[in-house]
Amino acid sequence: MDSWVVGVDCHAATLTAVRVDAMGRAQGERTVPNTQAGHARLQRWAATAPGARAWAVEGAGGHGRVMTRRLQEAGEAVYEIPGWMTARERQRSGRRDKSDAQDALAAARAWQREPGRATARGEDGATVLRLLADERDALVQERTRVRNQLRAGLQALGAEVSAAVGALGQPVGARRVLALPLADPDPVQRARRALAHRLAQRLLQLHAAVAERTQELTALVAQVGTSLTSRPGCQAITAARLLGETGDPEHFGTEARYARFCGVAPREASSGTRVRHRLDRRGNRPLNAALHRMVVTQTRMPGSQAQRYVARRMGEGKSRREAVRALKRHLARSIFRTIKRDLATGQTCFALT
């Protein structure tokens, strides 16, 4: 029997699929609504061609998430294709125009070039960790924005007022702002004081929301279980991000693919007699940031293994920046193996009730 690849380009309202044979030739195209009925129509259309098939989905973790879950529940092999791979495939085709069908065709051909890619992730406890971590990060960003706006408003009220309030990093600072009198003979200053009160109230709400999400994440990490929290620089929040973004390491196949997913696999940029590697700016940025925080913490610990590792690599002729990048790559390998071992021994379990 023939083997097929069904490339899918996902949007909020529609899904466009192209069926591709083993030679990379398009053998059919279909556009359906991104609804439950549309997903069923797409499955029936794909099943009309006999033989084994794989689904190469651009946006499997975004607009195609629901369709991907339903396909996996039906026993289909679904693979997530990042947007940069379809863009590269379009460039190889030499065509300047772009359409949903061409993106779907490019996704299918991209998978044919790299059939060893990881299957699309399912949803479990790791998904919940990722959702809560994303929400907490968004709340922290908003809290920072409100705090900066409030600080600027206090400065406009006068240096004495700003000094009396003090730091705004804790809820007590916002409470001091609420204790400021609203009355002022100057109408502009009254408006500034009223705005400061509103911002302080919002800041208190954000402090409480961040604390609540932190507590939820800490409890969920304890429920899921992990040995990552025994590592320096990896408390519950960082562990939640690592577990949430990684999930089951078997999804990646090898630790080298996981390092590429983290954006810590160095990219060669050698020329002539100069051999060097540069930073990979692709990959999962929240996961990369979590690894970076761990590296920064560990390299600041006197006599730590991280410090000795960086010193050794610098002794080999690498710059400090290159040595830190190598440490992040080493750390990604270690985390991959730790999560894999924890899942195998039952210390980590993503199945939630």
C-alpha positions in Angstrom: 0.0 0.0 0.0 1.0 3.6 -0.5 2.1 5.8 2.3 0.7 9.3 2.6 1.4 12.5 4.5 -1.4 14.9 5.2 -0.1 18.4 5.6 -2.4 20.8 7.5 -2.3 24.6 7.8 -4.4 25.7 10.8 -6.3 29.0 11.3 -8.9 30.1 13.8 -11.8 29.6 11.3 -10.5 27.1 8.8 -8.2 24.1 8.2 -6.5 23.5 4.9 -5.1 20.1 4.2 -3.1 18.7 1.3 -2.5 15.0 0.8 1.0 14.2 -0.4 2.4 10.9 -1.8 5.7 9.3 -1.0 7.3 11.3 -3.8 6.2 14.6 -2.3 3.5 15.2 -4.9 0.2 16.8 -4.0 -2.7 14.4 -4.6 -5.6 16.3 -3.2 -6.6 19.3 -1.2 -9.4 20.1 1.2 -10.5 23.1 3.3 -12.9 22.6 6.1 -14.2 24.7 9.0 -12.2 24.5 12.2 -15.1 22.9 14.1 -15.9 19.4 15.3 -17.9 18.7 12.1 -15.0 20.0 10.0 -12.5 17.8 11.8 -14.7 14.7 11.1 -15.0 15.7 7.4 -11.2 16.0 7.2 -10.7 12.6 8.8 -13.1 11.0 6.3 -11.5 12.6 3.4 -8.0 11.5 4.5 -9.3 7.9 5.0 -10.5 7.7 1.3 -6.8 7.0 0.3 -5.8 3.5 1.4 -2.5 3.0 3.1 -0.5 4.3 6.1 -0.6 8.0 6.7 0.9 10.6 9.0 -0.4 14.1 9.8 2.0 17.0 9.6 0.3 20.0 11.3 1.6 23.5 11.4 0.0 25.0 14.5 -0.7 21.7 16.3 -0.2 23.5 19.6 -2.2 26.6 18.6 -5.3 26.8 16.3 -4.9 23.1 15.5 -4.8 21.9 19.1 -8.4 20.6 19.2 -8.1 18.8 15.9 -4.7 17.3 17.0 -6.3 16.0 20.2 -9.2 14.4 18.2 -6.8 12.8 15.7 -4.7 11.3 18.4 -7.7 10.0 20.2 -8.6 8.2 16.9 -5.2 6.6 16.8 -3.7 8.8 14.1 0.0 9.7 14.1 0.2 13.5 14.3 3.5 15.5 14.1 3.9 19.2 14.9 5.7 21.2 12.2 7.0 24.7 13.3 6.4 27.7 11.1 10.1 28.2 10.3 10.2 24.7 8.7 7.3 25.4 6.4 8.8 28.8 5.5 12.1 27.1 4.6 10.2 24.5 2.5 8.5 27.3 0.6 11.8 28.9 -0.2 13.1 25.6 -1.5 10.1 25.4 -3.9 11.2 28.7 -5.5 7.7 30.1 -5.5 7.1 33.7 -4.3 3.4 33.5 -3.7 1.9 32.1 -0.5 -1.4 30.4 0.3 -2.9 28.1 2.9 -2.6 25.2 0.5 1.0 25.9 -0.2 1.7 26.1 3.6 0.0 22.7 4.1 2.0 21.2 1.2 5.2 22.7 2.7 4.4 21.2 6.1 3.9 17.7 4.6 7.2 18.0 2.6 9.0 19.3 5.7 8.0 16.2 7.6 9.1 14.0 4.7 12.6 15.6 4.9 12.8 15.0 8.7 10.5 12.1 9.5 12.1 11.5 12.8 10.4 14.6 14.4 8.6 14.2 17.6 4.9 13.5 17.6 2.6 16.3 18.7 2.2 16.4 22.4 -1.0 15.2 24.2 -2.5 17.0 27.1 -2.0 16.0 30.7 -0.7 17.3 34.0 2.3 19.0 32.1 -0.3 21.0 30.1 -1.9 22.3 33.4 1.6 23.2 34.7 2.3 25.1 31.5 -1.0 26.9 31.6 -0.6 28.0 35.2 3.1 29.1 34.6 2.0 31.1 31.6 -0.7 32.8 33.6 1.7 33.6 36.4 4.2 35.1 34.0 1.6 37.3 32.5 0.5 38.5 35.9 4.1 39.2 36.9 4.6 41.2 33.7 1.4 43.2 34.4 2.4 43.8 38.0 5.7 45.2 36.9 4.0 47.5 34.4 1.5 48.8 37.0 4.3 49.2 39.6 6.4 51.2 37.2 3.4 53.4 36.3 2.6 53.9 39.9 6.3 54.8 40.7 6.3 57.4 37.9 3.0 58.9 39.3 4.4 59.1 42.8 7.5 61.0 41.5 5.1 63.5 39.8 3.5 64.0 43.2 6.9 65.0 44.6 10.1 63.3 45.8 8.9 63.5 49.4 5.8 61.5 48.6 7.7 58.9 46.7 10.3 58.6 49.5 7.5 58.3 52.1 5.9 55.4 50.2 9.2 53.5 49.7 9.6 50.3 47.7 6.6 48.9 45.8 7.8 45.3 45.5 5.7 44.1 48.4 2.0 44.7 49.2 2.9 47.1 52.1 4.1 49.7 49.5 0.7 49.8 47.8 -1.0 50.1 51.2 1.1 53.1 52.0 -0.1 54.7 48.7 -3.7 54.0 49.7 -3.0 55.8 53.0 -2.1 59.0 51.2 -4.8 61.7 51.3 -6.8 62.4 48.2 -7.4 66.0 49.0 -5.2 68.6 47.3 -5.8 72.3 46.4 -4.4 71.7 42.9 -6.9 69.9 40.7 -4.1 68.3 38.6 -2.5 66.9 41.8 -5.8 65.6 43.0 -6.2 63.7 39.7 -2.7 62.3 40.2 -3.5 61.2 43.7 -6.7 59.5 42.6 -4.8 57.7 39.8 -2.2 56.6 42.3 -5.0 55.2 44.5 -6.5 53.2 41.6 -3.1 51.9 40.6 -2.3 50.9 44.1 -5.6 49.0 44.3 -4.7 47.2 41.1 -1.2 46.5 42.4 -2.6 44.8 45.5 -4.9 42.7 43.4 -1.9 41.6 41.2 0.2 40.8 44.3 -2.6 38.6 45.5 -3.1 36.9 42.1 0.6 36.2 41.7 0.8 34.7 45.2 -2.3 32.5 44.5 -0.8 31.2 41.2 2.5 30.6 43.0 0.7 28.5 45.6 -1.2 26.5 43.0 2.0 25.8 41.0 3.9 24.7 44.2 1.1 22.4 45.1 0.8 20.9 41.6 4.5 20.3 41.3 4.4 18.5 44.6 1.4 16.4 43.3 3.1 15.6 40.0 6.4 14.8 41.8 9.9 15.5 40.6 13.5 15.4 41.7 14.3 18.6 39.8 13.6 20.7 42.9 16.7 19.2 44.6 18.9 21.0 42.1 20.4 24.5 42.9 18.4 27.2 41.2 15.4 25.0 40.6 12.6 25.8 43.0 8.9 25.0 42.4 8.3 27.8 39.8 11.3 26.9 37.7 10.5 23.1 38.0 6.9 23.8 36.9 8.2 25.6 33.8 10.6 22.8 33.0 8.0 20.0 33.5 5.2 21.9 31.8 7.2 22.7 28.6 9.0 19.3 28.4 6.2 16.8 29.4 7.2 13.3 28.5 10.8 13.4 27.1 9.9 10.4 24.8 8.0 13.0 22.8 11.5 14.3 21.6 13.1 10.9 21.0 16.7 12.0 21.8 18.3 14.5 24.1 19.8 16.2 21.1 16.4 17.0 19.7 15.4 18.2 23.2 18.4 20.6 23.3 17.3 22.0 19.9 13.8 22.4 21.3 15.3 24.4 24.2 17.3 26.6 21.9 20.6 25.6 23.6 22.1 23.4 20.8 24.9 25.6 19.4 24.8 26.4 15.7 28.1 26.2 13.9 29.3 29.5 12.4 32.9 28.5 11.3 34.8 30.2 8.5 38.2 29.3 7.3 40.5 28.3 10.1 38.3 29.9 12.7 35.9 27.3 14.3 33.2 28.8 16.4 29.5 28.3 17.4 26.8 30.9 17.8 23.7 31.2 19.8 20.5 29.5 18.5 17.7 32.0 18.9 15.1 29.5 18.0 13.5 27.0 20.3 11.2 27.4 23.3 12.0 30.7 24.9 10.3 30.2 28.3 12.1 26.9 28.7 15.4 28.6 27.6 14.8 31.3 30.2 14.3 28.7 32.9 17.5 27.1 32.0 19.3 30.4 32.0 18.0 31.2 35.5 19.4 27.9 36.8 22.8 28.6 35.1 23.0 32.1 36.6 22.2 30.8 40.1 24.6 27.9 39.9 27.5 29.8 38.5 27.2 32.3 41.4 27.6 29.6 44.0 31.2 29.5 45.2 32.9 26.2 44.5 29.9 24.7 42.6 30.2 22.2 39.8 28.8 24.9 37.5 31.7 27.3 38.4 34.3 24.6 37.8 32.7 23.6 34.5 32.8 27.2 33.2 36.4 27.6 34.4 37.4 24.4 32.7 35.8 25.4 29.4 37.4 28.9 29.6 40.7 27.2 30.2 40.1 25.4 26.9 40.1 28.7 25.1 36.3 29.5 25.1 35.0 32.9 26.1 32.9 33.1 29.2 29.8 33.5 27.1 30.6 30.4 25.1 31.3 28.5 28.3 27.9 29.5 29.7 26.2 28.4 26.5 28.0 25.0 26.8 26.8 24.8 30.4 23.2 25.4 29.3 23.6 22.6 26.8 25.0 20.3 29.5 22.1 21.3 31.8 19.5 20.5 29.2 20.9 17.0 28.7 20.9 16.4 32.5 17.3 17.7 32.9 16.1 15.5 30.0 17.6 12.4 31.6 16.3 13.3 35.1 12.6 13.8 33.9 12.9 10.6 31.9 14.2 8.7 34.9 11.6 10.2 37.2 8.8 9.1 34.9 10.2 5.6 34.6 10.5 5.2 38.3 7.1 6.7 39.1 8.5 9.7 41.0 6.9 11.9 38.3 3.4 11.2 37.1 1.5 13.6 34.8 -1.8 11.7 35.1 -4.1 13.9 37.1 -7.5 13.1 38.6 
